[in-house]
Amino acid sequence: MAAERCAGGKPRGRRAAAVSLVALAALATGCEPGTAAGAQDVPPVRATQAAAPTPSPFLTAPAPTTEDAKPSTAPPPSPSASTAAPAPEPSTAPPPRVLMRTGSESERVRELQARLRQIGHFGRNPTGYYGSVTADSVRSFQAKRRLPVTGSTDAVTWQRLLAMTRVPTAAELDPPTERPVAAPDERCLKGRVLCISKKSRTLAWMNDGKVVSAMDVRFGSEYTPTREGVFEVFWKSRDHVSTLYDTPMPYALFFSGGQAVHYSADFAANGYGGASHGCVNVRDKKKVAALFDQVKNGDKVVVSW
């Protein structure tokens, strides 16, 4: 009997029976307080049964079933270099035909210059010769119209110019001087006057404010300048030869010392590339010959800028 008792003096067999009754009661009523009605319909979870794991939000979602899957909208893969579209071939169309270029000389060149002048691309009177000034004017026209800038007048450039301008008049095509005649100095507006402008490099033979004839002229260099002011013709010499420079001075009209208006073969040949020794050179022999016959001693000469 002493071997069956535990501390407290109660028999071991009775204590074991009491523990078994308490365990049965706990299994019958559940372990959590306040269980909702009907909880008895849910099978109790055994203490030894592991709870189902909660899926992690960072795990990849399962692939959709076949009926839920949508058609793929991903763009097709970029073509590789070996399958890229071929570059366009360069145009094989021939360039437009060139009608006029540097060195050309014709009436069509004269018309080209007159038409360019109408729209402000040529600042001189037409000469009929296609030089560097004409080429620069054509380049200016081409650049403004976004045409190939070549300086030569091809068929496309010519047609564009024709569409923008009118047919030049006879006076526009064949003016008396290479450069436009300057507005006359006020001292030239009365009487018979040789009105000479250094600015425009022209001479206008005027009678009471009206231009009778006009011509291109050049002047002396910086070392032998042509004098400016108001003078009179005091001597005429048709076949004059300079005693100082031993050079011909045909149709000379002297107005100030040894300075005269006269024809110059050098001016006719070389243009403005040279200069006189102070005289007023004329390059159009026919015009200066006619002028010589019309001018009289005592007629006024005005030289100005």
Salt bridges, closest charged atoms under 4 A:
GLU107 OE1 - ARG110 NE 3.57
GLU111 OE2 - ARG115 NE 2.92
ASP136 OD1 - ARG139 NH1 2.75
GLU172 OE2 - ARG166 NH2 2.68
ASP174 OD1 - ARG110 NH1 3.84
GLU178 OE2 - ARG124 NH1 3.03
GLU178 OE2 - ARG179 NH1 3.40
GLU178 OE1 - ARG283 NH2 2.30
ASP185 OD1 - ARG187 NE 2.91
ASP216 OD2 - ARG283 NH2 3.09
GLU228 OE2 - LYS198 NZ 3.29
ASP266 OD2 - ARG218 NH2 2.64
ASP293 OD1 - ARG238 NH2 3.09
ASP299 OD1 - ARG192 NE 3.13
